[in-house]
Amino acid sequence: NLKLWVVGHTDSVGKVDDNMRLANARADAVAAELVSAHGIAAARLKGYGVGPLAPIAGNDAEEGRSKNRRVELVRQP
């Protein structure tokens, strides 16, 4: 019964709209890989991109930016 949001993130380099598209594509790619390579039912996954809106580190240096380029699996209620 577990359902997950596959949430794509980016750093803040570039235009917000471009980062949002990249984050969506990143989330969708991970969801597709979970379905094709690991047999998870597609109905259990939904990809969303939040781009640079939820950083976990600063974007002033590459070390922080690399932490912000990520995908998280979030349990749906």
ABEGO torsion letter per residue (X at the ends): XBBBBBBBBBBABEBAAAAAAAAAAAAAAAAAAAAAAAGBBAAABBBBBAEAABBABBAABAAAAAAABBBBBBBBX
